[in-house]
Amino acid sequence: MEGQSRTARRLLHLYAGLALYGASAALQVRAALGLDPWDVLHQGISRHTGVSIGLVSVGVGALVLLLWWPLRQRPGLGTVSNVFVVGLSMDATLALLPQPDGLGVRIPLLVAGVLLNGVATGLYITARYGPGPRDGLMTGLHRRTGRSIRLVRTAIEVTVLAVGFALGGSVGVGTVVYAVSIGPLAQFFLRLFELPRSGPQDDSLVVARGGQPVADTAEGRAILPE
């Protein structure tokens, strides 16, 4: 019974975290003050294709997952779930949330979106069901090249940000706020939502889509990139 209860808690963390991640991204879209790098790319592609930003996120996630093969990365339940749940949750939230006009609403939406993203990151990582496709790409390149997590992550995010901006994705103060806030927020919520380990099934490297922390569960710690 204890094992079943713990599995249920991990699944709750996983899917609540992914759903909230999509919702948090939608809040940042509606704030219209700038997005995180990957969503800048998703929005840019969406504007050129007419496909919803959530479905673009799903498609990009699936394509990035294909890059895992040469990097010898192993997907988990969290990886596959990440591809679909975040994008679908994002589209569902956008469908329910109208576009506000004034900064008096848009600024609180941005703050709420970034804060909720930290909560979602903490929940998703502590489930320990495997990294999202984008973060698996980051850690895979880190392992294959020997470059630091910080350098690899920065190179990837600068690239997708530049491409997304060129395609018309939204870059602004919200992009900066997200960049400087998500690390400390995620680290706080990682500690808040941490679940006790019960065996080797928890010993996997996991990170959250778009989140800066890397949780090295094989060594039993959550750390920020170097």
Secondary structure, DSSP 8 states (H G I E B T S, - for coil): -HHHHHHHHHHHHHHHHHHHHHHHHHHHHHHTS---HHHHHHHHHHHHH---HHHHHHHHHHHHHHTHHHHT----HHHHHHHHHHHHHHHHHHHHS----SHHHHHHHHHHHHHHHHHHHHHHHHH-S---HHHHHHHHHHHHH---HHHHHHHHHHHHHHHHHHTT---SHHHHHHHHHHHHHHHHHHHHH-----SGGG-SEEE-TT-S-EEETTTTEEE---
